[in-house]
Amino acid sequence: MIMLEGVSKSYEGGSRFAVRDVCFHVPRGQLLILLGGSGCGKTTTLKMINRLIEPTAGRILLDGKNVRSMDPIELRRGIGYVFQGIGLFPHLNVAENIGITPRLLGWSEGDIRARVEELIDLVSLPRSYLPRMPSELSGGQQQRVGVARSLAARPSIMLMDEPFGALDPITRDTLGGEYRHLHEQMGLTTVMVTHDVMEAVLLSDRIIVMRQGRIVADGQPHELLVAHPDAGVRALMDMPRRQAERVRALMQDRAHRG
């Protein structure tokens, strides 16, 4: 479905690499998470898939077709894209935001209306929200609209860049689980960027860990949670357990004091 072959992105005349010699294949229907700290190259890698950033070297193929041979605007209209800032158009209401890509693609007004209503139901918002403006919605509601908008043209591929990172923990956990259900229900192929290890473990079929622009680990969550030869990967994947132990120790300490 998605294939990256020796993909690199360099700046300053090739003296500084954001991404270096990245290779991976995402089969149809898989939810892959790119995991790593700030500046590791995960967002640059994601954006090269839909040509928001052009690679310096290597090839990116979608269903065997090189994205460099495709019109970038048409390419992006066929790929869902969700990011942390949401990016809803403030002057358009919810229905208009969701329906903007089908309208650009020349869908009939009846088909657009039906798709908008289908999607607002799918992301668990009432249809009474359709005439509302983005400023009238909470952050979580705006992000639901953003997901609906990204699905409007029936893409088979979804790219997600820290999509829930700006939300409170409860809303983030809820929307993550709901998106996982949508991914399976609609047969999507998803590449998601996050720095949150727990989110990666709970949502993904597979995790790629990046460091300094390179892939340092690639495997299913349960494979990476056991001992990994790379010390940095071990420390990263062990973080949820260490946090749970600190919480447990804190609760025991307070119980003893009480």
N, C-alpha and C positions, 0 to 999 in steps of 0.2 A: 504493500500500500504506500508507505513512505520509506524512502531509502536515501540515506546520506552516505556518500562515498568520498572519504578523504577531504572533508569540508573544513576550510580554514577561513578566518577573517583577520586581516592584519591592518594596522594603521601606521602612520608616520613612515611611509615608504617601505613597509615590510619589517620595520625594526621592533614593532610591538604587536603581539598577537592577542586578540580577545578570544579566539577559538582556533585550535590547532589540530588538524588531521582527525576530525571527528567522523566516526563511521558507526552507523546503526541502522537497523531495519525495524519498522513498526508494522506488524501484520494487521490486516483488517480486523476491526473489532477490539483491539487492545487499548487499554488506558495506560499510557507510559508517563511516568513522572521524571522530569529532570530536576535533580536535587543538588543543592550545594549552597555555599555562602555567597554573599554579595561579591560581584565581580568575577565569578568563576566561569562565566560564559554561557550560562543556561538561557538567559533571555535573548542574547545575540543568536544563539543556535535556533531558538524558536522562531524568531523574526526572519531568519533566512529561509525558512520553509515557505512562507508566503511572500517573500521578496520585499519585505519592509526594510531589510538589510540585504545587500548583495554580497555573496561570498567572494573572497579573493581567489580561492582555489577550490577544486572539488566539484562534485555534482550532487544535485538534489532531484530525486525522481518521485513523481506521484503516479502510481499505476504504470510505471515504466516510462513515463514521459518527463523529460528534463524541464524543470520549471523555467529555465532560462529561455526556452523556446516559446513560452506562453506569455500572453499579454498580462502584465502585472495586475491591472484593474480587474480583468475577467477572472484571473486566478484568485484574487482575494474575495470576489463576490461568491465564489464557489466553496470557500473555506470559512467556517465560523471562527470568530476571534473574540475572546473575552479577556479583559485586562482589569487590573486593580482599580484604575481610575474610573471605570464604568464607561464614561464618555457618551452618556445620553445627550441628545441635542436639546438644550434647555428651552428652545422656542417651539419644540414639537411636543404634543401630548404623548401619552403612553402608546396609544394605537398607532400614531404616526411614526414613532420611533421604531416599533416592532416591524411595521410594514414598509420601511424605507427601502430595503434592498429589493424585495419583490416589485416595488413600484419602479425602481431603476431598471429592473429586468423586463419591464413591460407587462407585468401580470394585469389581468382585468381587476376592476375595483371589487367585484364580487368574490374573486379568488383571494384577493388580499384580505378582505374583511373576514372570510372564513378561516384563513390561516392565522390571522391575528387572534381571533376568538379561540381557535384550537390551542395556540401557544400560551395564551394567558391562563387557560385552564391547566395546561401542562406544567406551568411553573407555580401553580397553586396560588394565584392571585384572583380576586373576584373581578368579573367583567365590568363592574361599576368603576374600576380603576382606569379603564381605557381612556376616558376623557381627561384624566388628571395630568398635570404637568409634573415633570421630574422633581421640581422643588417641593412638591406636596408629598413626596414619598420618603420613607426612611431609607437608610443605606442598604439594608437587606432587601427591601422592595425594589430599589433601583437596580441592584445586582440581579434580581430575578428577571427584571425587564431586559437587562443587558444580555442575559442568557437566552431569553426568548427571541430577542432581535438577532442574535448570532445564528439561531436555528431557523430563521424565517424562510430562507431560500432552500431549505432541505439539504444542507451540506452533509457530506459523509465524513468530513474531517473537521475536528474542533481543535483549535489552538488556544490555550488558556495560560495567561501570564499572571501569577499570583492573584487569581480571580477573587479570592475571599479574604485576602490579607488585611484589608482595611476594616473588616467587620469585627464586632465583638465575638468572643469565643463561642457563645451558645449559637448565635446566628451562623457563624462560620461552620461549625460542626453540622448544623442542620442542613445548610445549603450544600455542603460537601456531599453528605449522604444522599440528598435529593438529586444532585447532579450525577452521582454514580448510578442511580436508578435510571435516570434519563439516558445516560450513555448506553446502558444495557438494553433498555426498552427500544431505543431508536437505532441500535446497531452501529453506533458511531465509532470512529477511530479518533482517540484523543491523545494529544501531547500537552501536558500541563507542567508549568514551572512552579516550584515552591522551594522555600528554605525550611519549611516545617516538616520535621522527620515524622511525627505522628500522623500528620495529614497524608504524607506520602505512603506510609505503611498501610493506613486504613483504606485509602481510595484506589491504589494502583494495582494493576496486574504485574507491573515491572517497574523497577527503579534504575535510572542511570545517575550515578554520582559523578559530578564534575568538580575539577579543581584546576585553577590556572589555565582554563581553556581546553583541558583535556578530559577524557573519560577515564576515571580511575576505578569504577566498579559498574557492573551491569548484571542485574539478576532479579529474580522474584523477591518480594519483601522477606519471606521466610528464609531465603538463602542469604540475604545480606544481614539478617538479624543474628545469625550465628557467626562464629569467628571468621573474619575476613583477613587475608594476608596483609592488607594495607592498614597500618595503624590509624591513620586519619579516618578511614571509612569505619573501622571498628568503633572509634570514639564517637563519630557522628551517629551511627545506628544504635549505639548503646545509650544515647542521651535520654530517650523516654524512660528507660528502666532506672537510670540514675535519678531523674526527676521524681519518679514514683517513690523511690527509696527515701529521698529527702522529705517528701510529704509525709510518708509513713513515720519517719523518725520524728518529725515535728509534732505529729498528732500524738505519738507515744509520750514525748516529752511533756506536752501540755496536759495529757491525761495524768501523768505522774504528779505534776505540780498541783493539779486540781484535787 
